[in-house]
Amino acid sequence: MWTTRIRPSSLTPSNTHPEVPGAAQSAYSRSENQAAILALGLSRATHLRGVPQLIDGFDGFVFVTPEYNHSTTGVLKNAIDYLYAEWNNKAAGFVGYGVVGAARAVEHLRLIAAELQLATVRSQVALSFYTDFENFTTLTPGAHQFDALSATLDQVVAWSDALAVLRK
Ligand SMILES: Cc1cc2nc3c(=O)[nH]c(=O)nc-3n(C[C@H](O)[C@H](O)[C@H](O)COP(=O)(O)O)c2cc1C
């Protein structure tokens, strides 16, 4: 993927937090979160097996999103909603693609992240269908987009590190 080519080391899982980082400090504990999920009639479906552990293993995230009706996709929102403690006290950045770089979708994701106690960094990548894609399909990002991605990744790593004290 484009992002991992630029900064692979910052996107690899860490083994330093094997068990629910941040659960002790979070508003919801893992069991409270599971209780809330059960109360809503949802369950951790079998196709999600391993996903909580996968998200646990990362200290920061870069969400890549298109834009549908000025928001992110229902699929991404649904995936985010299945977890809670696993997102807490970590950092996130965004890469959006759309008519205006999925800017409105990213703003919605920032609101969602606030509820998840997931700190979102200022820098973001806004890929335009008009200027960063050939024929609206093949990714051909402008040079400035590499700088934007680099700045985003730097901020995600810095904030993930700074929040480590809350994940103990
Ligand atoms: C129902 C619908 C709503 C859309 N709304 C937006 C929008 O608000 N902003 C935008 O930039 N693109 C919008 N698009 C275009 C999609 O973002 C575009 O098709 C994109 O390629 C979807 O990415 P994906 O194929 O990776 O899901 C919309 C497309 C559909 C079908």
The ligand as an SDF file (V2000), in Angstrom:
LIG
                    3D

 31 33  0  0  0  0  0  0  0  0999 V2000
  -24.0890    7.1590   -3.1650 C   0  0  0  0  0  0  0  0  0  0  0  0
  -22.7670    7.8160   -3.4410 C   0  0  0  0  0  0  0  0  0  0  0  0
  -22.4380    8.9760   -2.7890 C   0  0  0  0  0  0  0  0  0  0  0  0
  -21.2190    9.5990   -3.0260 C   0  0  0  0  0  0  0  0  0  0  0  0
  -20.8980   10.7370   -2.3560 N   0  0  0  0  0  0  0  0  0  0  0  0
  -19.6880   11.3010   -2.5490 C   0  0  0  0  0  0  0  0  0  0  0  0
  -19.3250   12.4480   -1.8000 C   0  0  0  0  0  0  0  0  0  0  0  0
  -20.0590   12.9650   -0.9670 O   0  0  0  0  0  0  0  0  0  0  0  0
  -18.0870   12.9760   -2.0250 N   0  0  0  0  0  0  0  0  0  0  0  0
  -17.2070   12.4310   -2.9160 C   0  0  0  0  0  0  0  0  0  0  0  0
  -16.1000   12.9350   -3.0510 O   0  0  0  0  0  0  0  0  0  0  0  0
  -17.5410   11.3320   -3.6340 N   0  0  0  0  0  0  0  0  0  0  0  0
  -18.7600   10.7510   -3.4760 C   0  0  0  0  0  0  0  0  0  0  0  0
  -19.0930    9.6250   -4.1770 N   0  0  0  0  0  0  0  0  0  0  0  0
  -18.1130    9.0310   -5.0830 C   0  0  0  0  0  0  0  0  0  0  0  0
  -17.3080    7.9320   -4.3710 C   0  0  0  0  0  0  0  0  0  0  0  0
  -16.5340    8.4880   -3.3370 O   0  0  0  0  0  0  0  0  0  0  0  0
  -16.4030    7.2600   -5.3940 C   0  0  0  0  0  0  0  0  0  0  0  0
  -17.2290    6.4160   -6.1620 O   0  0  0  0  0  0  0  0  0  0  0  0
  -15.2520    6.4780   -4.7900 C   0  0  0  0  0  0  0  0  0  0  0  0
  -14.5360    5.8650   -5.8190 O   0  0  0  0  0  0  0  0  0  0  0  0
  -15.6860    5.4520   -3.7940 C   0  0  0  0  0  0  0  0  0  0  0  0
  -14.5500    4.8130   -3.3030 O   0  0  0  0  0  0  0  0  0  0  0  0
  -14.4900    3.2280   -3.1560 P   0  0  0  0  0  0  0  0  0  0  0  0
  -14.7900    2.6660   -4.5320 O   0  0  0  0  0  0  0  0  0  0  0  0
  -13.1010    2.9320   -2.7020 O   0  0  0  0  0  0  0  0  0  0  0  0
  -15.5560    2.8540   -2.1610 O   0  0  0  0  0  0  0  0  0  0  0  0
  -20.3130    9.0210   -3.9580 C   0  0  0  0  0  0  0  0  0  0  0  0
  -20.6690    7.8350   -4.6150 C   0  0  0  0  0  0  0  0  0  0  0  0
  -21.8830    7.2480   -4.3610 C   0  0  0  0  0  0  0  0  0  0  0  0
  -22.2270    5.9680   -5.0740 C   0  0  0  0  0  0  0  0  0  0  0  0
  1  2  1  0
  2  3  1  0
  2 30  2  0
  3  4  2  0
  4  5  1  0
  4 28  1  0
  5  6  2  0
  6  7  1  0
  6 13  1  0
  7  8  2  0
  7  9  1  0
  9 10  1  0
 10 11  2  0
 10 12  1  0
 12 13  2  0
 13 14  1  0
 14 15  1  0
 14 28  1  0
 15 16  1  0
 16 17  1  0
 16 18  1  0
 18 19  1  0
 18 20  1  0
 20 21  1  0
 20 22  1  0
 22 23  1  0
 23 24  1  0
 24 25  2  0
 24 26  1  0
 24 27  1  0
 28 29  2  0
 29 30  1  0
 30 31  1  0
M  END
$$$$
